[in-house]
Amino acid sequence: MSPNLIRRERPWGTSGFAAHYKQVWHVIEAEGAGCDTLYPAVTLRRLGGWPAGNANRADFDRLTLPAGRPAILRPQLMPDERLGPTLAGVFAGRPELWRDHIDQHVFFWVSEDRRDRFIAACVRSRGRGVAGPGSAPVVIAIETAALLAAHSAVTFFSRINSGSTIRGGARARRDEQTLRPVEDWRGERVVELAIRAPVPLEPVAGRAGGSSGASGGVSKYVNDADRLTCG
């Protein structure tokens, strides 16, 4: 058996994925944590009245959504000179097309280690950026089964950090198969989950049993000692 496959007897596909990765996490900047829906970057730009764009974001961008609600778009680690050599298939030579592809999705970490490293990186980057230091990012934890029950048709998994070209990401190939339908999961070790649609939080919560520590299976918290019910 390939070392990249998980040894287990559970079923593959959507149900197997949810059984193995029981909870996933979305990390959001504190200014936008009052949201009731998670939006892909391309939708946030539209809602904030910004023109469409697929250039690499070099800093934290502040947006104002309808009703005056704030949102933050994070910098990206996909400049042309680093991203270009990793692209293949329809994306070969088209870094702007890959960034547009990424910006169509809402991303979730499937492991606590990756989640925590990402949070630390965000704090460091925020301190160096034009926006200046902010409050600690907020973690939105969602039971995977509930999330997939609502969004399985537009949910994909990746074995790499699809949006980073530093360290190992500089050597990772990116093509049409990088984000694969969750129904095609066959035990591969996964880094991130991506949903190609907005993710309403309260309807998802209504489908789960609440074992994550908040009613309905969705919780927001700055750390494990400070959980806030989403909604």
MARBA-3410 file (N, C-alpha, C, O; in Angstrom, 1 decimal):
231
0.8,-1.2,0.0,0.0,0.0,0.0,0.9,1.2,0.0,1.9,1.3,0.7 ~ 0.5,2.3,-0.7,1.2,3.5,-0.8,1.3,4.1,0.6,0.3,4.1,1.3 ~ 2.5,4.7,1.0,2.6,5.4,2.3,1.7,6.6,2.4,1.4,7.1,3.5 ~ 1.2,7.1,1.2,0.3,8.3,1.2,-1.1,8.0,1.5,-2.0,8.9,1.5 ~ -1.4,6.7,1.6,-2.8,6.3,1.9,-2.9,5.9,3.4,-2.0,5.4,4.0
-4.1,6.2,3.9,-4.4,5.9,5.3,-4.9,4.5,5.4,-5.8,4.1,4.8 ~ -4.3,3.7,6.3,-4.7,2.3,6.6,-5.9,2.3,7.5,-5.8,2.7,8.7 ~ -7.0,1.9,6.9,-8.2,1.9,7.7,-9.3,1.1,7.0,-9.1,0.8,5.8 ~ -10.4,0.7,7.6,-11.4,-0.1,7.0,-12.7,0.7,6.8,-13.7,0.2,6.3 ~ -12.7,2.0,7.0,-13.8,2.9,6.8,-14.1,3.0,5.3,-13.1,2.8,4.5
-15.3,3.4,4.9,-15.5,3.6,3.5,-14.8,4.8,2.9,-14.4,5.7,3.7 ~ -14.6,4.8,1.6,-13.9,6.0,1.0,-15.0,7.0,0.7,-16.1,6.9,1.2 ~ -14.6,8.0,-0.1,-15.6,9.0,-0.5,-16.0,10.0,0.6,-15.2,10.2,1.6 ~ -17.1,10.6,0.4,-17.5,11.7,1.3,-17.7,11.2,2.7,-17.3,11.8,3.7 ~ -18.4,10.1,2.9,-18.6,9.6,4.2,-17.3,9.1,4.9,-17.2,9.4,6.1
-16.4,8.5,4.2,-15.1,8.2,4.7,-14.3,9.4,5.1,-13.7,9.3,6.2 ~ -14.3,10.4,4.3,-13.6,11.6,4.6,-14.1,12.2,5.9,-13.3,12.6,6.8 ~ -15.4,12.3,6.1,-16.0,12.9,7.3,-15.7,12.0,8.5,-15.6,12.6,9.6 ~ -15.6,10.7,8.3,-15.4,9.8,9.5,-13.9,10.0,9.9,-13.6,9.9,11.1 ~ -13.0,10.2,9.0,-11.6,10.3,9.3,-11.2,11.7,9.8,-10.6,11.9,10.8
-11.7,12.7,9.1,-11.4,14.1,9.4,-12.7,14.7,10.0,-13.5,15.3,9.3 ~ -12.9,14.5,11.3,-14.2,14.7,11.9,-14.5,16.2,12.1,-15.7,16.6,12.2 ~ -13.5,17.0,12.1,-13.7,18.5,12.3,-12.7,19.2,11.4,-11.5,18.8,11.2 ~ -13.1,20.4,10.8,-12.2,21.2,10.0,-12.3,22.6,10.6,-13.2,23.0,11.3 ~ -11.3,23.4,10.2,-11.2,24.8,10.8,-10.9,25.8,9.7,-10.1,25.6,8.8
-11.7,26.9,9.8,-11.4,28.1,9.0,-10.9,29.2,9.9,-11.5,29.4,11.0 ~ -9.8,29.8,9.5,-9.2,30.9,10.2,-9.5,32.2,9.6,-9.3,32.4,8.4 ~ -10.1,33.1,10.4,-10.6,34.4,9.8,-10.0,35.5,10.7,-9.8,35.4,11.9 ~ -9.7,36.7,10.0,-9.2,37.8,10.8,-10.3,38.3,11.7,-11.5,38.2,11.4 ~ -9.9,38.8,12.9,-10.9,39.2,13.9,-11.9,40.2,13.4,-13.1,40.1,13.8
-11.5,41.1,12.5,-12.5,42.1,12.1,-13.7,41.5,11.4,-14.8,42.1,11.4 ~ -13.5,40.4,10.7,-14.6,39.8,10.0,-15.3,38.6,10.7,-16.1,38.0,10.1 ~ -14.9,38.4,11.9,-15.4,37.2,12.6,-16.9,37.3,13.0,-17.4,36.3,13.5 ~ -17.5,38.4,12.9,-18.9,38.5,13.2,-19.8,38.0,12.1,-21.1,38.2,12.1 ~ -19.2,37.4,11.0,-20.0,37.0,9.9,-20.9,35.9,10.2,-20.7,35.1,11.1
-22.0,35.8,9.3,-22.8,34.6,9.4,-22.7,33.7,8.1,-23.3,32.7,8.0 ~ -21.8,34.2,7.2,-21.5,33.4,6.0,-20.0,33.6,5.7,-19.5,34.7,5.8 ~ -19.3,32.5,5.3,-18.0,32.6,4.8,-18.0,32.7,3.3,-18.6,31.9,2.6 ~ -17.3,33.7,2.8,-17.3,33.9,1.3,-15.9,33.7,0.7,-14.9,34.0,1.3 ~ -15.9,33.2,-0.5,-14.6,33.2,-1.3,-14.1,34.6,-1.5,-14.9,35.5,-1.5
-12.8,34.7,-1.7,-12.2,36.0,-1.9,-12.9,36.8,-3.1,-13.1,38.0,-3.0 ~ -13.2,36.1,-4.2,-13.8,36.7,-5.3,-15.2,37.4,-5.0,-15.5,38.4,-5.5 ~ -15.9,36.7,-4.1,-17.2,37.2,-3.7,-17.0,38.4,-2.7,-17.8,39.4,-2.8 ~ -16.1,38.3,-1.8,-15.8,39.4,-0.9,-15.5,40.7,-1.7,-15.9,41.8,-1.4 ~ -14.7,40.6,-2.7,-14.3,41.7,-3.6,-15.6,42.3,-4.2,-15.7,43.6,-4.2
-16.4,41.5,-4.7,-17.6,42.0,-5.3,-18.5,42.7,-4.3,-19.1,43.8,-4.5 ~ -18.7,42.0,-3.1,-19.6,42.6,-2.1,-19.0,43.9,-1.6,-19.8,44.8,-1.1 ~ -17.7,44.0,-1.6,-17.0,45.2,-1.1,-16.9,46.3,-2.1,-16.4,47.4,-1.8 ~ -17.4,46.1,-3.3,-17.4,47.1,-4.3,-16.0,47.2,-5.0,-15.8,48.2,-5.7 ~ -15.2,46.2,-4.9,-13.9,46.2,-5.5,-14.0,45.6,-6.9,-14.8,44.7,-7.1
-13.2,46.1,-7.8,-13.1,45.5,-9.1,-12.6,44.0,-9.1,-11.8,43.7,-8.2 ~ -13.0,43.2,-10.0,-12.4,41.9,-10.1,-10.9,42.0,-10.3,-10.4,42.9,-11.0 ~ -10.1,41.0,-9.8,-8.7,41.1,-9.9,-8.1,39.7,-9.6,-8.6,39.0,-8.7 ~ -7.0,39.4,-10.2,-6.3,38.2,-9.9,-4.8,38.3,-9.8,-4.0,37.4,-10.0 ~ -4.4,39.6,-9.5,-3.0,39.8,-9.1,-2.7,39.2,-7.7,-3.6,39.1,-6.9
-1.4,38.9,-7.5,-1.1,38.4,-6.1,-1.3,39.6,-5.1,-0.7,40.7,-5.3 ~ -2.0,39.3,-4.0,-2.2,40.3,-3.0,-0.9,40.3,-2.1,-0.4,39.3,-1.6 ~ -0.4,41.5,-2.0,0.9,41.7,-1.3,0.7,42.1,0.2,1.7,42.0,1.0 ~ -0.5,42.4,0.6,-0.7,42.9,2.0,-2.2,42.6,2.3,-2.9,42.1,1.5 ~ -2.5,42.9,3.6,-3.9,42.7,4.1,-4.7,43.9,3.5,-4.4,45.1,3.6
-5.8,43.5,2.9,-6.8,44.5,2.3,-8.0,44.6,3.1,-8.7,43.5,3.4 ~ -8.4,45.8,3.5,-9.7,46.0,4.3,-10.8,46.3,3.3,-10.7,47.1,2.4 ~ -12.0,45.6,3.5,-13.1,45.8,2.7,-14.3,46.2,3.6,-14.3,45.8,4.8 ~ -15.3,46.9,3.1,-16.5,47.2,3.8,-17.6,46.5,3.0,-17.9,46.9,1.9 ~ -18.3,45.6,3.6,-19.4,44.8,3.0,-20.7,45.6,3.2,-20.8,46.5,4.0
-21.8,45.1,2.6,-23.1,45.7,2.8,-23.4,45.8,4.3,-23.0,44.9,5.1 ~ -24.2,46.8,4.7,-24.5,47.1,6.1,-23.3,47.5,6.9,-23.3,47.5,8.1 ~ -22.2,47.8,6.2,-21.0,48.3,6.9,-20.2,47.3,7.6,-19.3,47.6,8.4 ~ -20.4,46.0,7.3,-19.6,44.9,8.0,-18.2,44.9,7.4,-18.1,44.9,6.2 ~ -17.2,44.8,8.2,-15.9,44.7,7.7,-15.4,43.3,7.3,-16.0,42.3,7.7
-14.4,43.3,6.5,-13.8,42.0,6.1,-12.4,42.3,5.7,-12.0,43.4,5.4 ~ -11.5,41.3,5.8,-10.1,41.4,5.5,-9.7,40.3,4.5,-10.0,39.1,4.7 ~ -9.1,40.7,3.4,-8.4,39.8,2.5,-7.0,39.7,2.9,-6.3,40.7,2.9 ~ -6.5,38.5,3.1,-5.1,38.3,3.5,-4.2,38.4,2.3,-4.6,38.2,1.1 ~ -2.9,38.7,2.5,-1.9,38.6,1.4,-1.8,37.2,0.9,-2.0,36.2,1.7
-1.3,37.0,-0.3,-1.1,35.7,-0.9,0.4,35.4,-1.0,1.2,36.3,-1.1 ~ 0.7,34.2,-1.1,2.1,33.7,-1.3,2.2,33.1,-2.7,2.8,32.0,-2.8 ~ 1.7,33.8,-3.7,1.7,33.3,-5.0,2.2,34.3,-6.1,1.4,34.5,-7.1 ~ 3.3,35.0,-5.9,3.8,35.9,-6.9,4.1,35.1,-8.2,4.5,33.9,-8.1 ~ 4.1,35.8,-9.3,4.3,35.1,-10.6,5.5,34.3,-10.7,5.6,33.2,-11.1
6.6,34.9,-10.2,8.0,34.3,-10.3,8.1,33.0,-9.5,8.9,32.1,-9.9 ~ 7.3,32.8,-8.4,7.4,31.6,-7.6,6.3,30.6,-8.0,6.5,29.4,-8.0 ~ 5.1,31.2,-8.4,4.0,30.3,-8.7,4.1,29.7,-10.1,3.8,28.5,-10.3 ~ 4.6,30.5,-11.0,4.7,30.0,-12.4,5.3,28.7,-12.6,4.8,27.8,-13.3 ~ 6.5,28.4,-12.0,7.2,27.1,-12.3,6.5,25.9,-11.7,6.8,24.8,-12.0
5.5,26.1,-10.8,4.8,25.0,-10.2,3.5,24.6,-11.0,2.9,23.6,-10.7 ~ 3.2,25.4,-12.0,1.9,25.2,-12.7,2.0,24.3,-13.9,3.0,24.3,-14.6 ~ 1.0,23.5,-14.1,0.9,22.5,-15.2,-0.5,22.4,-15.7,-1.4,23.1,-15.2 ~ -0.7,21.7,-16.8,-2.0,21.5,-17.3,-2.5,22.8,-17.9,-1.8,23.6,-18.5 ~ -3.8,23.1,-17.7,-4.4,24.3,-18.2,-3.9,25.6,-17.5,-4.0,26.7,-18.1
-3.2,25.4,-16.4,-2.7,26.5,-15.6,-1.3,26.9,-16.0,-0.7,27.9,-15.6 ~ -0.6,26.0,-16.8,0.8,26.3,-17.2,1.0,27.6,-17.8,0.3,28.0,-18.8 ~ 1.9,28.4,-17.2,2.1,29.8,-17.8,1.1,30.8,-17.4,1.1,31.9,-18.0 ~ 0.1,30.4,-16.6,-1.0,31.3,-16.3,-1.2,31.5,-14.8,-2.2,31.0,-14.2 ~ -0.2,32.1,-14.1,-0.4,32.3,-12.7,-1.6,33.0,-12.3,-2.2,32.8,-11.2
-2.1,34.0,-13.1,-3.3,34.7,-12.8,-4.5,33.8,-12.8,-5.5,34.0,-12.0 ~ -4.5,32.8,-13.7,-5.6,31.9,-13.7,-5.7,31.0,-12.5,-6.7,30.7,-12.0 ~ -4.5,30.6,-12.0,-4.5,29.8,-10.7,-5.0,30.6,-9.5,-5.7,30.1,-8.7 ~ -4.5,31.9,-9.4,-5.0,32.7,-8.3,-6.5,32.9,-8.4,-7.2,32.9,-7.4 ~ -7.0,33.1,-9.6,-8.5,33.2,-9.7,-9.2,31.9,-9.3,-10.2,32.0,-8.7
-8.6,30.8,-9.6,-9.1,29.5,-9.2,-9.2,29.4,-7.7,-10.2,29.0,-7.1 ~ -8.1,29.7,-7.1,-8.0,29.7,-5.6,-9.1,30.6,-5.0,-9.7,30.2,-4.0 ~ -9.2,31.8,-5.5,-10.1,32.8,-5.0,-11.6,32.5,-5.1,-12.4,33.2,-4.6 ~ -11.9,31.4,-5.8,-13.3,30.9,-5.9,-13.7,30.1,-4.8,-14.9,29.7,-4.7 ~ -12.8,29.8,-3.8,-13.1,28.8,-2.8,-13.0,29.4,-1.4,-12.3,30.4,-1.2
-13.7,28.8,-0.5,-13.5,29.0,1.0,-12.7,27.8,1.5,-13.0,26.6,1.2 ~ -11.6,28.0,2.2,-10.7,27.0,2.6,-10.7,26.6,4.1,-11.0,27.5,4.9 ~ -10.5,25.4,4.4,-10.5,24.9,5.8,-9.3,24.0,6.0,-8.9,23.2,5.1 ~ -8.7,24.1,7.1,-7.6,23.2,7.5,-8.2,21.9,8.1,-9.3,22.0,8.7 ~ -7.6,20.8,7.8,-8.1,19.5,8.4,-7.2,19.0,9.5,-7.6,17.9,10.1
-6.2,19.7,9.9,-5.3,19.2,11.0,-5.0,20.4,11.9,-4.9,21.6,11.5 ~ -5.0,20.2,13.2,-4.7,21.2,14.2,-3.3,21.8,14.0,-3.1,23.0,14.2 ~ -2.3,21.0,13.6,-1.0,21.4,13.4,-0.9,22.5,12.3,-0.3,23.6,12.5 ~ -1.5,22.2,11.1,-1.5,23.1,10.0,-2.3,24.4,10.4,-1.9,25.5,10.1 ~ -3.4,24.2,11.1,-4.2,25.4,11.6,-3.4,26.3,12.4,-3.4,27.5,12.2
-2.7,25.7,13.4,-1.9,26.6,14.3,-0.7,27.2,13.7,-0.4,28.4,14.0 ~ -0.1,26.5,12.8,1.0,27.2,12.1,0.5,28.3,11.2,1.2,29.3,11.1 ~ -0.6,28.2,10.6,-1.2,29.2,9.8,-1.6,30.4,10.6,-1.3,31.6,10.2 ~ -2.1,30.2,11.8,-2.5,31.3,12.7,-1.2,32.1,13.1,-1.2,33.3,13.0 ~ -0.2,31.4,13.4,1.1,32.0,13.8,1.6,32.9,12.6,2.1,34.0,12.8
1.6,32.3,11.4,2.0,33.0,10.2,1.2,34.3,10.0,1.8,35.3,9.6 ~ -0.1,34.2,10.2,-1.0,35.4,10.0,-0.6,36.5,11.0,-0.5,37.6,10.6 ~ -0.4,36.1,12.3,0.0,37.1,13.3,1.3,37.8,12.9,1.4,39.0,13.0 ~ 2.3,37.0,12.5,3.6,37.6,12.1,3.4,38.5,10.9,3.9,39.6,10.9 ~ 2.7,38.1,9.9,2.5,38.9,8.7,1.7,40.2,9.0,2.0,41.2,8.4
0.7,40.0,9.8,-0.1,41.2,10.2,0.7,42.3,10.8,0.5,43.5,10.6 ~ 1.7,41.9,11.7,2.5,42.8,12.3,3.4,43.6,11.4,3.8,44.7,11.7 ~ 3.7,43.0,10.3,4.6,43.6,9.3,3.9,44.4,8.2,4.5,45.2,7.5 ~ 2.6,44.2,8.1,1.8,44.8,7.0,1.4,46.2,7.2,1.5,46.7,8.3 ~ 0.8,46.8,6.2,0.3,48.1,6.2,-0.8,48.3,7.2,-1.0,49.3,7.9
-1.7,47.2,7.3,-2.8,47.3,8.2,-2.4,47.3,9.6,-3.2,47.8,10.5 ~ -1.2,46.9,9.9,-0.7,46.9,11.3,-1.2,45.8,12.1,-2.1,45.1,11.7 ~ -0.7,45.6,13.3,-1.1,44.5,14.2,-2.6,44.5,14.5,-3.2,45.6,14.6 ~ -3.2,43.4,14.6,-4.7,43.3,14.9,-4.9,42.3,16.0,-3.9,41.7,16.5 ~ -6.1,42.1,16.4,-6.5,41.1,17.4,-6.1,39.7,16.8,-6.0,39.6,15.5
-6.0,38.7,17.6,-5.7,37.4,17.2,-6.7,36.9,16.2,-7.9,37.2,16.4 ~ -6.4,36.2,15.2,-7.4,35.6,14.3,-8.3,34.7,15.1,-8.0,34.2,16.1 ~ -9.5,34.6,14.5,-10.6,33.8,15.1,-10.7,32.5,14.4,-10.6,32.5,13.1 ~ -10.8,31.4,15.1,-11.0,30.1,14.5,-12.5,29.7,14.4,-13.2,29.8,15.4 ~ -12.9,29.3,13.3,-14.3,28.7,13.1,-14.2,27.2,12.9,-13.7,26.8,11.9
-14.6,26.5,13.9,-14.6,25.0,13.8,-15.9,24.5,13.4,-17.0,24.9,14.0 ~ -15.9,23.6,12.5,-17.2,23.0,11.9,-17.0,21.5,11.9,-16.0,20.9,11.4 ~ -18.1,20.8,12.3,-18.1,19.4,12.1,-18.2,19.0,10.6,-19.0,19.5,9.9 ~ -17.2,18.2,10.2,-17.1,17.9,8.8,-18.3,17.3,8.2,-18.7,17.6,7.1 ~ -19.0,16.4,8.9,-20.2,15.7,8.4,-21.3,16.7,8.1,-21.9,16.6,7.0
-21.4,17.7,8.9,-22.4,18.7,8.7,-22.1,19.6,7.5,-23.0,19.9,6.7 ~ -20.8,19.9,7.4,-20.4,20.7,6.3,-20.6,20.0,4.9,-21.1,20.6,4.0 ~ -20.2,18.8,4.9,-20.3,18.0,3.7,-21.8,17.7,3.3,-22.1,17.6,2.2 ~ -22.6,17.5,4.3,-24.0,17.3,4.1,-24.6,18.4,3.3,-25.6,18.3,2.5 ~ -24.1,19.7,3.5,-24.7,20.8,2.9,-24.0,21.2,1.6,-24.5,21.8,0.7
-22.7,20.7,1.4,-21.9,21.3,0.3,-21.1,20.2,-0.4,-20.1,20.6,-1.1 ~ -21.4,19.0,-0.3,-20.5,17.9,-0.8,-20.3,18.1,-2.4,-19.2,17.7,-2.9 ~ -21.3,18.6,-3.1,-21.2,18.7,-4.5,-20.2,19.7,-5.0,-19.7,19.6,-6.1 ~ -19.8,20.6,-4.1,-18.9,21.7,-4.5,-17.7,21.7,-3.5,-17.0,22.7,-3.3 ~ -17.4,20.5,-2.9,-16.3,20.4,-1.9,-15.1,19.6,-2.5,-15.3,18.6,-3.2
-13.9,20.1,-2.3,-12.7,19.5,-2.9,-11.6,19.4,-1.8,-11.7,20.1,-0.8 ~ -10.7,18.4,-2.0,-9.6,18.3,-1.1,-8.3,18.4,-1.8,-8.2,18.2,-3.0 ~ -7.3,18.8,-1.0,-5.9,19.0,-1.6,-4.9,18.3,-0.7,-5.0,18.4,0.5 ~ -3.9,17.7,-1.3,-2.8,17.1,-0.5,-1.7,18.1,-0.2,-0.8,17.8,0.5 ~ -1.8,19.3,-0.8,-0.8,20.4,-0.5,-1.5,21.6,-0.1,-2.7,21.7,-0.2
-0.7,22.6,0.4,-1.2,23.9,0.7,-1.3,24.6,-0.7,-0.3,25.1,-1.2 ~ -2.4,24.6,-1.3,-2.5,25.1,-2.7,-2.2,26.5,-2.9,-1.9,26.9,-4.0 ~ -2.3,27.3,-1.8,-2.0,28.8,-2.0,-0.7,29.3,-1.5,-0.5,30.5,-1.4 ~ 0.2,28.4,-1.2,1.6,28.8,-0.7,2.7,28.2,-1.6,2.7,27.1,-2.0 ~ 3.6,29.1,-2.0,4.8,28.7,-2.8,6.1,28.9,-2.0,7.1,29.0,-2.6
6.0,28.8,-0.7,7.2,28.8,0.1,7.5,27.4,0.6,6.6,26.6,0.6 ~ 8.7,27.2,1.0,9.2,25.9,1.4,8.8,24.8,0.4,9.0,24.9,-0.8 ~ 8.1,23.7,0.9,7.7,22.6,0.1,6.8,23.1,-1.0,6.7,22.4,-2.1 ~ 6.0,24.1,-0.8,5.1,24.6,-1.8,5.7,25.1,-3.0,5.1,25.2,-4.1 ~ 7.0,25.4,-2.9,7.7,25.9,-4.1,8.0,24.7,-5.1,8.3,24.9,-6.3
7.9,23.5,-4.6,8.2,22.3,-5.4,6.9,21.5,-5.8,7.0,20.6,-6.6 ~ 5.8,21.9,-5.3,4.5,21.2,-5.5,3.9,21.5,-6.8,3.8,22.7,-7.2 ~ 3.6,20.5,-7.6,2.9,20.7,-8.8,1.4,21.1,-8.6,0.8,20.5,-7.7 ~ 1.0,22.0,-9.4,-0.4,22.5,-9.4,-1.1,22.4,-10.7,-0.6,22.9,-11.7 ~ -2.2,21.7,-10.8,-2.9,21.5,-12.1,-4.4,21.3,-11.8,-4.8,21.5,-10.7
-5.1,20.7,-12.8,-6.5,20.5,-12.6,-6.8,19.5,-11.5,-8.0,19.4,-11.0 ~ -5.9,18.7,-11.1,-6.1,17.6,-10.1,-5.7,18.0,-8.7,-5.8,17.2,-7.8 ~ -5.2,19.2,-8.5,-4.8,19.6,-7.2,-6.0,19.7,-6.2,-5.9,19.2,-5.1 ~ -7.1,20.3,-6.7,-8.3,20.3,-5.9,-9.2,19.2,-6.5,-9.7,19.3,-7.6 ~ -9.4,18.1,-5.8,-10.1,17.0,-6.3,-11.5,16.8,-5.5,-11.5,17.1,-4.3
-12.5,16.4,-6.2,-13.8,16.2,-5.5,-13.7,15.3,-4.3,-13.1,14.3,-4.3 ~ -14.4,15.7,-3.2,-14.3,15.0,-2.0,-14.8,13.6,-2.2,-14.4,12.6,-1.5 ~ -15.8,13.4,-3.1,-16.3,12.1,-3.3,-15.3,11.1,-3.9,-15.5,9.9,-3.9 ~ -14.2,11.7,-4.4,-13.1,10.8,-5.0,-12.0,10.5,-4.0,-11.0,9.9,-4.3 ~ -12.2,10.9,-2.7,-11.2,10.6,-1.7,-11.1,9.1,-1.5,-12.1,8.4,-1.3
-9.8,8.6,-1.5,-9.6,7.2,-1.3,-8.5,6.9,-0.3,-7.7,6.0,-0.3 ~ -8.5,7.8,0.7,-7.6,7.6,1.9,-6.3,8.4,1.8,-5.5,8.3,2.7 ~ -6.2,9.3,0.8,-5.0,10.1,0.7,-4.9,11.0,2.0,-5.9,11.4,2.5 ~ -3.7,11.3,2.4,-3.5,12.3,3.4,-3.8,13.7,2.9,-3.2,14.1,1.9 ~ -4.6,14.4,3.6,-5.1,15.7,3.1,-4.6,16.9,3.9,-4.4,16.7,5.1
-4.4,18.0,3.3,-3.9,19.2,3.9,-5.1,20.2,4.1,-5.2,20.8,5.2 ~ -5.9,20.4,3.1,-6.9,21.4,3.2,-8.2,20.9,2.4,-8.1,20.1,1.5 ~ -9.3,21.5,2.9,-10.6,21.3,2.2,-11.0,22.6,1.6,-10.9,23.6,2.3 ~ -11.6,22.6,0.4,-12.0,23.8,-0.3,-13.4,23.7,-0.7,-13.8,22.7,-1.3 ~ -14.2,24.7,-0.5,-15.6,24.7,-0.9,-15.8,25.8,-1.9,-15.5,27.0,-1.7
-16.3,25.5,-3.1,-16.4,26.5,-4.2,-17.8,27.1,-4.1,-18.6,27.0,-5.1 ~ -18.0,27.8,-3.1,-19.3,28.5,-2.8,-19.2,29.2,-1.5,-18.4,28.9,-0.7 ~ -20.1,30.2,-1.3,-20.3,30.7,0.1,-20.7,29.6,1.1,-21.4,28.7,0.7 ~ -20.3,29.8,2.3,-20.7,28.8,3.3,-21.5,29.5,4.5,-20.9,30.1,5.4 ~ -22.8,29.4,4.4,-23.6,29.9,5.5,-23.3,29.1,6.8,-23.3,27.9,6.7
-23.1,29.8,7.9,-22.7,29.1,9.1,-23.9,28.5,9.9,-23.9,27.4,10.4 ~ -25.0,29.3,10.0,-26.1,28.8,10.8,-26.8,27.7,10.2,-27.1,26.7,10.9 ~ -27.1,27.6,8.9,-27.7,26.4,8.3,-26.9,25.2,8.5,-27.4,24.1,8.7 ~ -25.5,25.3,8.3,-24.7,24.2,8.6,-24.8,23.7,10.0,-24.8,22.5,10.3 ~ -24.9,24.7,10.9,-24.9,24.3,12.3,-26.2,23.5,12.6,-26.1,22.6,13.5
-27.3,23.8,12.0,-28.5,23.1,12.2,-28.5,21.6,11.8,-29.4,20.9,12.1 ~ -27.4,21.2,11.1,-27.4,19.8,10.7,-26.5,18.9,11.6,-26.4,17.7,11.3 ~ -25.9,19.5,12.6,-24.9,18.8,13.3,-25.3,18.6,14.8,-26.3,19.3,15.2 ~ -24.6,17.8,15.5,-25.0,17.5,16.9,-24.4,18.3,17.9,-24.8,18.2,19.1 ~ -23.4,19.1,17.6,-22.8,20.1,18.6,-21.7,19.5,19.4,-21.4,20.1,20.4
-21.0,18.5,18.9,-19.9,18.0,19.8,-18.7,18.9,19.7,-17.7,18.6,20.5 ~ -18.6,19.9,18.9,-17.5,20.8,18.9,-17.5,21.8,20.0,-16.5,22.6,20.1 ~ -18.5,21.8,20.8,-18.5,22.7,22.0,-19.4,23.8,21.8,-19.5,24.7,22.7 ~ -20.2,23.9,20.6,-21.1,25.0,20.4,-22.4,24.3,19.8,-22.3,23.3,19.2 ~ -23.5,25.0,20.1,-24.8,24.5,19.6,-24.8,24.3,18.1,-24.4,25.2,17.4
-25.1,23.1,17.6,-25.2,22.9,16.2,-23.9,22.5,15.5,-23.9,22.4,14.3 ~ -22.8,22.3,16.2,-21.6,21.8,15.6,-20.7,22.9,15.0,-19.7,22.5,14.3 ~ -21.0,24.2,15.2,-20.1,25.2,14.7,-19.7,26.1,15.9,-20.6,26.5,16.7 ~ -18.5,26.4,16.0,-18.0,27.3,17.1,-17.0,28.2,16.6,-16.2,27.9,15.7 ~ -16.9,29.4,17.2,-15.8,30.4,16.9,-15.1,30.6,18.2,-15.6,30.7,19.3
-13.7,30.7,18.1,-13.0,30.9,19.3,-11.6,31.4,18.9,-11.1,31.2,17.8 ~ -11.0,32.2,19.8,-9.6,32.7,19.6,-8.7,31.6,20.0,-7.6,31.5,19.4 ~ -9.0,30.8,21.0,-8.2,29.6,21.4,-9.2,28.7,22.1,-10.4,29.0,22.3 ~ -8.7,27.5,22.5,-9.6,26.5,23.0,-10.2,26.9,24.3,-11.2,26.3,24.7 ~ -9.7,27.9,25.0,-10.3,28.3,26.3,-11.3,29.4,26.1,-11.9,29.8,27.1
-11.5,29.9,24.9,-12.4,31.0,24.6,-13.3,30.7,23.4,-13.1,31.4,22.4 ~ -14.2,29.8,23.6,-15.1,29.4,22.5,-16.4,30.3,22.5,-17.0,30.6,23.6 ~ -16.7,30.8,21.3,-17.9,31.6,21.2,-18.9,30.9,20.2,-18.5,30.5,19.1 ~ -20.1,30.8,20.6,-21.1,30.2,19.7,-21.3,31.0,18.4,-21.4,32.3,18.5 ~ -21.3,30.4,17.3,-21.4,31.1,16.0,-22.9,31.4,15.8,-23.7,30.6,16.1
-23.1,32.6,15.3,-24.5,32.9,14.9,-24.8,34.3,15.3,-26.0,34.8,15.0
END
